[in-house]
Amino acid sequence: MFHLRKVLAPVFISLGLITACGSDKALPNEQGSRSTGEVSAETTEPRKTIRLVTHGSFAVSDDIFVQFEEQTGIRVEVLMSGDAGTMLAESILTAGNPIGDVIFGIDNTFMQRAIEANVLEQYESPQLEIVLDEFEIDDLHYLTPIDFGDVCVNYWIDSFPSNQPTKLSDLTQPQYANQLVVQNPETSSPGLAFLLATIAGTPDWEQYWKDLRDNGVAITSGWEDAYYGEFKAGGGDRSMVVSYASSPPAEVLYADPPTDQSPTAVLLDSCYRQIEFAGILAGTKHREAAESLIDFMLSPRFQNDVPLNMFVFPVIEGAVLPQEFIDHAQVAESPLVIDPAEIESNRDTWTDRWVEIVLG
C-alpha cells in the first residue's frame, strides 16, 4: 500500500491536506472508570467531528478511524501540516483558537517548545498505565507518548565484508572516507537527530564534525535526497547514510524483486531516540472527544497498527510487532538522548555552529 520512499520519508516533507475517518478509544465502563482494553460501542455523546493536526508522514490503516467513529460516534478529520517544526509553528500562531483539537507528531526535540508556548492543555490519560515508563518523560502531562523510533546510521552490508563500522567514532576513520551522507540539521528531522547524537555521544562534537568534514561527509537537505540520491539504495555511491533503525525491515517489505534479507544494517552506537507525542490543543471546543482520541492512540488496536504504517515502534506493554520487525529491526539498548529543555535552550546555537564548521 505504501512505497518505501513514503513510509520512510522524514516529517519535513509536506503532503498538504487530507481527511480520514475514525479511531478507537477507551470509554467509561459501567462503573464509570476507563477501560484499557477493548472499547465500548456505547456512547451517549452526540456525533461530532474533531480534527487531528499531524505531520506529513502520518499514516494508519484505512479502517482505524472508521472503527473509532463506529464505536464512539466521533469522526476524525486528519490535517497534515508539513514537518513537526512547521506543524508546531502553525499551532503557536493559532494558540487559543486552534485549527484542530488534537496534535500528533511533536517529538522530544520539540516538546519543550510546545509546552513553553502554551499551545497544549494538560491531560493524564488512564491508558498511561500500560505505557512503558521510559517513554513517560512529561511529568506535567501536556504530551502523551504514542510511538518511538531511533535515528541511526545505516550501512550497505556488501560494502563492508570485513570491516563494518561498530562505533560512532569509526565514521571519522580513513577507511570510511567519502562513504557517509547526512542531512542538514536545519532542514531535516533525522539530520537534527544525528547532530544531537554526536553532541551526546562524542567527547567533543565540534571536533568530531571537523573530522567528518575532512573525511568527506556529504550533506543533503533532506532524507530522500540522502537515501535515494547519494546512498546505494538509490543507485548512489555512498555506503552509509543517516536513516532509521526501521529502514532494514522496510527494505525487505518493499524489495523488488522480493527478498528475505535486508541489504542494509544499523550502526547501533549512533542511534538517537525519538519519541512522538500527542496532545490536546488549547482552546478546543471538543475536550472530551479529544481525550477519547488520545486514549485510543494508546489502545492495542492503534499501537499494533503503527509499525507497518509509520515504521515506528509502539510504546505500550504487550504490543505485537509484525514479523518483519522481529526479523530485521534492531532497537538500541542504550540510545543517545538529550534532555528536551537542554535542546530547546541550545538548538539555535548548536545548528549555527554546525553550519560554520561543515558548510562555512
Backbone hydrogen bonds in HBPLUS format (Angstrom, degrees):
<---DONOR---> <-ACCEPTOR-->    atom                        ^
c    i                          cat <-CA-CA->   ^        H-A-AA   ^      H-
h    n   atom  resd res      DA  || num        DHA   H-A  angle D-A-AA Bond
n    s   type  num  typ     dist DA aas  dist angle  dist       angle   num
A0006-LYS N   A0003-HIS O   2.90 MM   3  5.39 127.4  2.18 110.1 123.7     1
A0007-VAL N   A0003-HIS O   3.07 MM   4  6.42 165.0  2.09 160.4 164.2     2
A0008-LEU N   A0004-LEU O   3.08 MM   4  6.03 150.5  2.17 149.7 155.4     3
A0009-ALA N   A0006-LYS O   3.20 MM   3  5.06 148.8  2.30  96.6 105.8     4
A0013-ILE N   A0010-PRO O   3.31 MM   3  6.33 166.4  2.33 130.1 130.3     5
A0029-ASN N   A0033-SER O   2.63 MM   4  5.55 156.5  1.68 162.1 169.3     6
A0032-GLY N   A0029-ASN O   2.83 MM   3  5.19 158.2  1.88 113.5 120.6     7
A0048-LYS N   A0073-GLY O   3.30 MM  25  6.87 141.6  2.45 143.1 152.8     8
A0075-ARG N   A0048-LYS O   2.81 MM  27  6.14 169.7  1.82 162.8 163.9     9
A0050-ILE N   A0075-ARG O   2.86 MM  25  6.28 161.0  1.89 167.4 169.4    10
A0077-GLU N   A0050-ILE O   2.84 MM  27  6.17 163.8  1.87 160.1 165.5    11
A0101-ASP N   A0051-ARG O   2.89 MM  50  5.32 169.2  1.90 137.1 140.9    12
A0102-VAL N   A0051-ARG O   3.15 MM  51  6.50 164.0  2.17 160.8 164.0    13
A0052-LEU N   A0077-GLU O   2.80 MM  25  6.07 160.9  1.84 153.9 159.7    14
A0079-LEU N   A0052-LEU O   2.82 MM  27  5.97 171.3  1.82 152.7 155.1    15
A0053-VAL N   A0102-VAL O   2.78 MM  49  6.13 162.9  1.81 166.1 164.8    16
A0104-PHE N   A0053-VAL O   2.83 MM  51  6.25 156.5  1.89 165.5 171.9    17
A0054-THR N   A0079-LEU O   2.90 MM  25  6.13 163.9  1.93 160.3 159.9    18
A0081-SER N   A0054-THR O   2.81 MM  27  6.05 143.2  1.94 149.9 161.3    19
A0058-PHE N   A0055-HIS O   3.29 MM   3  5.87 164.9  2.32 121.3 121.9    20
A0056-GLY N   A0082-GLY O   2.70 MM  26  4.96 153.5  1.76 155.1 155.6    21
A0064-ILE N   A0061-SER O   3.19 MM   3  5.61 163.3  2.22 115.7 120.8    22
A0067-GLN N   A0063-ASP O   3.01 MM   4  6.11 159.7  2.05 149.6 152.6    23
A0068-PHE N   A0064-ILE O   3.29 MM   4  6.66 156.6  2.35 141.8 148.1    24
A0069-GLU N   A0065-PHE O   3.05 MM   4  6.23 157.8  2.10 142.1 147.0    25
A0070-GLU N   A0066-VAL O   2.96 MM   4  6.24 159.7  2.00 151.5 157.4    26
A0071-GLN N   A0067-GLN O   2.94 MM   4  6.12 152.5  2.02 152.9 159.8    27
A0072-THR N   A0068-PHE O   2.90 MM   4  5.90 143.5  2.04 147.5 156.5    28
A0073-GLY N   A0069-GLU O   2.73 MM   4  4.71 145.0  1.85 129.3 137.2    29
A0087-MET N   A0083-ASP O   2.88 MM   4  6.05 166.4  1.90 157.8 162.3    30
A0088-LEU N   A0084-ALA O   2.96 MM   4  6.10 159.1  2.01 145.9 151.1    31
A0089-ALA N   A0085-GLY O   2.92 MM   4  6.09 159.6  1.96 147.0 153.2    32
A0090-GLU N   A0086-THR O   2.97 MM   4  6.21 158.8  2.02 153.1 157.7    33
A0091-SER N   A0087-MET O   3.10 MM   4  6.33 148.7  2.20 140.1 148.9    34
A0092-ILE N   A0088-LEU O   2.89 MM   4  6.19 148.4  1.99 151.0 159.8    35
A0093-LEU N   A0089-ALA O   3.05 MM   4  6.32 155.6  2.11 146.0 152.2    36
A0094-THR N   A0090-GLU O   3.14 MM   4  6.34 134.6  2.36 137.8 148.9    37
A0095-ALA N   A0092-ILE O   3.28 MM   3  5.02 163.3  2.31 107.0 106.0    38
A0097-ASN N   A0094-THR O   2.97 MM   3  5.43 153.8  2.04 132.4 140.5    39
A0281-LEU N   A0101-ASP O   2.90 MM 180  5.28 158.8  1.95 130.5 136.8    40
A0103-ILE N   A0279-GLY O   2.84 MM 176  5.35 162.8  1.87 156.2 162.0    41
A0279-GLY N   A0103-ILE O   2.86 MM 176  5.35 147.8  1.97 149.2 158.5    42
A0105-GLY N   A0277-PHE O   2.95 MM 172  5.66 159.3  1.99 159.8 166.4    43
A0277-PHE N   A0106-ILE O   2.81 MM 171  5.41 151.3  1.89 149.8 159.1    44
A0110-PHE N   A0107-ASP O   2.96 MM   3  5.57 154.5  2.03 117.7 125.4    45
A0111-MET N   A0107-ASP O   2.91 MM   4  5.84 123.2  2.24 148.1 163.6    46
A0114-ALA N   A0110-PHE O   3.11 MM   4  6.42 158.5  2.16 156.2 162.5    47
A0115-ILE N   A0111-MET O   2.98 MM   4  6.24 160.3  2.02 153.0 157.9    48
A0116-GLU N   A0112-GLN O   2.92 MM   4  6.08 168.4  1.94 154.0 157.2    49
A0117-ALA N   A0113-ARG O   3.01 MM   4  6.03 135.9  2.21 141.4 152.3    50
A0118-ASN N   A0115-ILE O   3.27 MM   3  5.63 165.3  2.30 110.3 114.4    51
A0282-ALA N   A0119-VAL O   2.86 MM 163  5.24 169.9  1.87 120.9 124.0    52
A0121-GLU N   A0280-ILE O   2.83 MM 159  5.47 152.0  1.91 153.7 159.5    53
A0123-TYR N   A0141-HIS O   2.77 MM  18  5.55 170.2  1.78 162.5 161.8    54
A0128-LEU N   A0125-SER O   3.10 MM   3  5.63 166.3  2.12 114.2 118.5    55
A0129-GLU N   A0126-PRO O   3.41 MM   3  6.29 174.5  2.41 119.2 120.7    56
A0130-ILE N   A0127-GLN O   3.04 MM   3  5.93 170.6  2.05 125.3 128.2    57
A0131-VAL N   A0128-LEU O   3.06 MM   3  4.97 165.5  2.08 105.9 110.3    58
A0317-GLU N   A0130-ILE O   2.73 MM 187  5.57 160.1  1.76 166.0 172.9    59
A0132-LEU N   A0315-VAL O   3.02 MM 183  6.10 171.3  2.03 169.1 167.9    60
A0135-PHE N   A0132-LEU O   3.09 MM   3  5.99 164.8  2.11 127.9 132.0    61
A0136-GLU N   A0133-ASP O   3.09 MM   3  5.43 160.2  2.13 114.6 120.6    62
A0141-HIS N   A0138-ASP O   3.19 MM   3  5.48 158.4  2.24 108.6 115.0    63
A0144-THR N   A0278-ALA O   2.78 MM 134  5.19 172.2  1.79 158.3 160.9    64
A0278-ALA N   A0144-THR O   2.85 MM 134  5.19 150.2  1.94 141.2 149.6    65
A0146-ILE N   A0276-GLU O   2.82 MM 130  5.78 166.2  1.84 164.2 159.4    66
A0147-ASP N   A0276-GLU O   3.45 MM 129  5.36 161.2  2.49 131.8 135.8    67
A0276-GLU N   A0147-ASP O   2.86 MM 129  5.36 166.4  1.88 146.8 151.5    68
A0148-PHE N   A0313-PHE O   2.94 MM 165  5.23 152.2  2.02 142.4 150.5    69
A0313-PHE N   A0148-PHE O   2.76 MM 165  5.23 174.4  1.76 165.8 166.0    70
A0149-GLY N   A0274-GLN O   2.87 MM 125  5.33 153.6  1.94 153.7 160.9    71
A0274-GLN N   A0149-GLY O   2.79 MM 125  5.33 174.5  1.79 175.4 174.0    72
A0245-ALA N   A0150-ASP O   2.87 MM  95  5.46 152.4  1.95 158.0 160.0    73
A0151-VAL N   A0272-TYR O   2.94 MM 121  5.19 162.6  1.97 151.5 150.3    74
A0272-TYR N   A0151-VAL O   2.82 MM 121  5.19 156.0  1.87 144.3 150.6    75
A0152-CYS N   A0243-SER O   3.08 MM  91  5.60 141.1  2.24 115.7 126.3    76
A0243-SER N   A0152-CYS O   2.84 MM  91  5.60 174.5  1.85 159.8 158.9    77
A0267-LEU N   A0153-VAL O   2.86 MM 114  5.43 170.8  1.86 172.8 172.1    78
A0154-ASN N   A0241-VAL O   2.71 MM  87  5.36 169.1  1.72 167.7 166.3    79
A0241-VAL N   A0154-ASN O   2.91 MM  87  5.36 157.4  1.96 150.7 157.5    80
A0155-TYR N   A0265-ALA O   2.87 MM 110  5.50 156.4  1.93 149.3 155.9    81
A0265-ALA N   A0155-TYR O   2.98 MM 110  5.50 148.9  2.08 148.9 158.9    82
A0156-TRP N   A0239-SER O   2.88 MM  83  5.15 154.6  1.94 147.7 152.9    83
A0159-SER N   A0156-TRP O   3.00 MM   3  5.64 150.9  2.09 118.2 127.1    84
A0157-ILE N   A0263-PRO O   2.92 MM 106  5.81 154.8  1.98 151.2 159.0    85
A0160-PHE N   A0157-ILE O   3.01 MM   3  5.63 162.6  2.04 119.8 125.4    86
A0170-ASP N   A0167-LYS O   2.98 MM   3  5.31 145.3  2.10 106.1 116.3    87
A0171-LEU N   A0168-LEU O   3.32 MM   3  6.00 152.3  2.40 114.8 120.2    88
A0172-THR N   A0169-SER O   3.33 MM   3  6.05 168.7  2.34 118.8 121.7    89
A0173-GLN N   A0170-ASP O   2.92 MM   3  5.44 168.1  1.93 124.0 127.4    90
A0176-TYR N   A0173-GLN O   2.99 MM   3  5.75 162.3  2.02 124.1 129.9    91
A0177-ALA N   A0174-PRO O   3.05 MM   3  5.10 160.1  2.09 117.3 115.5    92
A0179-GLN N   A0176-TYR O   3.33 MM   3  5.53 141.6  2.49 136.2 128.6    93
A0178-ASN N   A0215-ASN O   2.83 MM  37  6.26 159.0  1.87 154.8 159.0    94
A0240-MET N   A0179-GLN O   2.96 MM  61  5.71 141.3  2.12 160.1 147.9    95
A0218-ALA N   A0180-LEU O   3.00 MM  38  6.36 163.6  2.03 149.4 154.7    96
A0181-VAL N   A0240-MET O   2.95 MM  59  6.31 138.8  2.12 134.6 146.2    97
A0242-VAL N   A0181-VAL O   3.20 MM  61  6.73 143.3  2.34 159.7 168.3    98
A0182-VAL N   A0218-ALA O   2.91 MM  36  6.28 163.8  1.93 163.4 163.0    99
A0220-THR N   A0182-VAL O   2.98 MM  38  6.40 148.6  2.08 149.8 159.6   100
A0184-ASN N   A0220-THR O   2.82 MM  36  6.03 146.5  1.93 166.9 177.9   101
A0187-THR N   A0184-ASN O   3.10 MM   3  5.60 151.7  2.18 113.6 121.3   102
A0188-SER N   A0184-ASN O   2.98 MM   4  5.79 122.6  2.32 152.6 169.1   103
A0192-LEU N   A0188-SER O   2.94 MM   4  6.18 152.6  2.02 144.7 150.9   104
A0193-ALA N   A0189-SER O   3.01 MM   4  6.28 161.3  2.05 151.2 156.6   105
A0194-PHE N   A0190-PRO O   2.92 MM   4  6.12 153.5  2.00 145.9 152.0   106
A0195-LEU N   A0191-GLY O   3.05 MM   4  6.32 154.6  2.12 144.4 151.4   107
A0196-LEU N   A0192-LEU O   2.94 MM   4  6.24 161.0  1.97 153.6 158.5   108
A0197-ALA N   A0193-ALA O   2.86 MM   4  6.14 143.6  1.99 140.4 151.4   109
A0198-THR N   A0194-PHE O   3.02 MM   4  6.33 151.1  2.10 147.9 154.1   110
A0199-ILE N   A0195-LEU O   3.02 MM   4  6.36 146.2  2.14 145.6 155.7   111
A0200-ALA N   A0196-LEU O   2.87 MM   4  6.08 158.0  1.92 150.6 156.1   112
A0201-GLY N   A0197-ALA O   2.74 MM   4  5.62 140.3  1.90 141.3 152.9   113
A0208-TYR N   A0204-ASP O   2.96 MM   4  6.20 153.7  2.03 150.5 159.1   114
A0209-TRP N   A0205-TRP O   3.02 MM   4  6.27 155.7  2.08 147.7 151.7   115
A0210-LYS N   A0206-GLU O   3.07 MM   4  6.36 147.7  2.18 142.2 151.5   116
A0211-ASP N   A0207-GLN O   2.89 MM   4  6.18 154.4  1.96 150.0 156.6   117
A0212-LEU N   A0208-TYR O   2.87 MM   4  6.24 151.7  1.95 145.8 154.3   118
A0213-ARG N   A0209-TRP O   2.87 MM   4  5.99 160.3  1.91 144.0 149.5   119
A0214-ASP N   A0210-LYS O   2.93 MM   4  6.19 161.0  1.97 146.6 151.8   120
A0215-ASN N   A0211-ASP O   2.91 MM   4  6.05 125.9  2.20 135.8 150.6   121
A0215-ASN N   A0212-LEU O   3.03 MM   3  4.89 131.1  2.28  91.5 105.7   122
A0217-VAL N   A0212-LEU O   3.11 MM   5  5.62 156.0  2.17 145.5 147.6   123
A0216-GLY N   A0213-ARG O   3.11 MM   3  5.41 160.9  2.15 111.7 113.8   124
A0226-ALA N   A0222-GLY O   3.26 MM   4  6.48 146.4  2.37 140.4 149.8   125
A0226-ALA N   A0223-TRP O   3.07 MM   3  5.13 119.8  2.45  95.2 110.6   126
A0227-TYR N   A0223-TRP O   2.74 MM   4  5.93 175.4  1.74 169.6 168.1   127
A0228-TYR N   A0224-GLU O   2.89 MM   4  5.49 156.8  1.94 139.7 147.4   128
A0230-GLU N   A0225-ASP O   3.25 MM   5  6.85 141.2  2.41 145.7 155.4   129
A0231-PHE N   A0226-ALA O   2.93 MM   5  6.05 153.5  2.00 166.2 174.9   130
A0238-ARG N   A0230-GLU O   2.96 MM   8  5.73 160.9  2.00 163.3 159.0   131
A0234-GLY N   A0231-PHE O   3.14 MM   3  5.97 154.3  2.21 121.1 126.4   132
A0236-GLY N   A0231-PHE O   2.94 MM   5  4.73 146.1  2.06 136.1 126.2   133
A0232-LYS N   A0238-ARG O   2.98 MM   6  5.81 129.3  2.24 174.8 164.4   134
A0235-GLY N   A0232-LYS O   3.00 MM   3  4.78 166.3  2.02 104.8 108.7   135
A0247-SER N   A0244-TYR O   3.08 MM   3  5.26 165.8  2.10 109.4 112.3   136
A0250-ALA N   A0246-SER O   3.39 MM   4  6.56 152.9  2.47 142.7 150.3   137
A0251-GLU N   A0247-SER O   2.89 MM   4  6.17 147.9  2.00 154.7 164.5   138
A0252-VAL N   A0248-PRO O   3.23 MM   4  6.60 144.1  2.36 145.2 154.1   139
A0253-LEU N   A0249-PRO O   2.92 MM   4  6.18 166.5  1.94 152.2 155.7   140
A0254-TYR N   A0250-ALA O   3.04 MM   4  6.02 159.8  2.08 150.9 154.3   141
A0255-ALA N   A0252-VAL O   3.40 MM   3  5.22 171.5  2.41 105.1 105.7   142
A0270-SER N   A0267-LEU O   3.01 MM   3  5.76 164.0  2.03 122.7 128.0   143
A0271-CYS N   A0268-LEU O   3.31 MM   3  5.44 173.3  2.31 112.5 114.3   144
A0336-LEU N   A0271-CYS O   2.85 MM  65  6.06 172.0  1.86 161.9 159.4   145
A0273-ARG N   A0336-LEU O   3.13 MM  63  6.16 157.5  2.18 157.9 162.2   146
A0284-THR N   A0281-LEU O   3.20 MM   3  5.97 146.8  2.32 146.2 144.2   147
A0290-ALA N   A0286-HIS O   2.89 MM   4  6.07 153.5  1.96 155.0 163.6   148
A0291-GLU N   A0287-ARG O   2.97 MM   4  6.28 154.5  2.03 153.0 159.3   149
A0292-SER N   A0288-GLU O   3.05 MM   4  6.34 153.6  2.12 143.1 150.4   150
A0293-LEU N   A0289-ALA O   3.03 MM   4  6.37 150.1  2.12 147.1 154.2   151
A0294-ILE N   A0290-ALA O   3.13 MM   4  6.44 163.3  2.16 151.9 155.5   152
A0295-ASP N   A0291-GLU O   2.92 MM   4  6.17 162.8  1.95 154.3 159.5   153
A0296-PHE N   A0292-SER O   2.98 MM   4  6.21 154.3  2.04 144.3 151.4   154
A0297-MET N   A0293-LEU O   3.00 MM   4  6.30 149.7  2.10 147.2 155.2   155
A0298-LEU N   A0295-ASP O   3.11 MM   3  5.41 151.6  2.19 104.9 113.6   156
A0299-SER N   A0296-PHE O   2.79 MM   3  4.92 165.1  1.82 113.8 117.0   157
A0303-GLN N   A0299-SER O   2.96 MM   4  6.09 176.3  1.97 166.9 166.7   158
A0304-ASN N   A0300-PRO O   2.87 MM   4  5.72 162.2  1.91 147.3 151.1   159
A0305-ASP N   A0302-PHE O   2.94 MM   3  5.12 143.3  2.08 104.2 115.9   160
A0309-ASN N   A0306-VAL O   3.23 MM   3  5.18 145.4  2.36 101.5 111.7   161
A0310-MET N   A0306-VAL O   2.83 MM   4  5.47 168.0  1.84 152.1 156.3   162
A0311-PHE N   A0307-PRO O   2.84 MM   4  4.47 124.6  2.15 119.6 129.6   163
A0325-PHE N   A0322-PRO O   3.02 MM   3  5.52 130.3  2.27 110.4 122.3   164
A0326-ILE N   A0322-PRO O   3.17 MM   4  6.55 159.2  2.21 150.3 156.6   165
A0327-ASP N   A0323-GLN O   2.85 MM   4  6.05 156.5  1.91 154.4 160.1   166
A0328-HIS N   A0324-GLU O   2.99 MM   4  5.90 151.4  2.07 139.6 146.9   167
A0329-ALA N   A0325-PHE O   2.93 MM   4  4.72 152.9  2.00 124.6 131.0   168
A0342-GLU N   A0339-ASP O   2.96 MM   3  5.31 122.7  2.29 108.6 123.0   169
A0343-ILE N   A0339-ASP O   3.05 MM   4  6.44 154.7  2.12 154.3 162.3   170
A0344-GLU N   A0340-PRO O   3.00 MM   4  6.24 163.4  2.03 150.0 153.5   171
A0345-SER N   A0341-ALA O   3.08 MM   4  6.25 149.8  2.18 141.4 149.2   172
A0346-ASN N   A0342-GLU O   3.10 MM   4  6.17 138.2  2.28 142.9 152.9   173
A0346-ASN N   A0343-ILE O   3.17 MM   3  5.29 131.9  2.41  98.4 111.0   174
A0347-ARG N   A0343-ILE O   2.75 MM   4  5.35 131.2  1.99 158.6 163.6   175
A0350-TRP N   A0346-ASN O   2.83 MM   4  5.95 167.5  1.85 169.4 173.4   176
A0351-THR N   A0347-ARG O   2.91 MM   4  6.13 170.6  1.92 159.2 161.7   177
A0352-ASP N   A0348-ASP O   2.90 MM   4  5.91 158.5  1.94 145.6 152.2   178
A0353-ARG N   A0349-THR O   3.02 MM   4  6.12 157.8  2.07 144.1 150.3   179
A0354-TRP N   A0350-TRP O   2.90 MM   4  6.12 151.1  1.98 146.0 154.7   180
A0355-VAL N   A0351-THR O   3.01 MM   4  6.24 157.4  2.06 147.9 152.5   181
A0356-GLU N   A0352-ASP O   3.12 MM   4  6.43 155.7  2.18 144.9 151.2   182
A0357-ILE N   A0353-ARG O   3.01 MM   4  6.27 158.0  2.06 150.7 156.0   183
A0358-VAL N   A0354-TRP O   2.85 MM   4  5.92 177.0  1.85 162.4 163.4   184
A0359-LEU N   A0355-VAL O   2.91 MM   4  5.05 139.7  2.07 125.3 138.1   185
A0360-GLY N   A0355-VAL O   2.85 MM   5  6.07 119.6  2.22 153.6 163.0   186
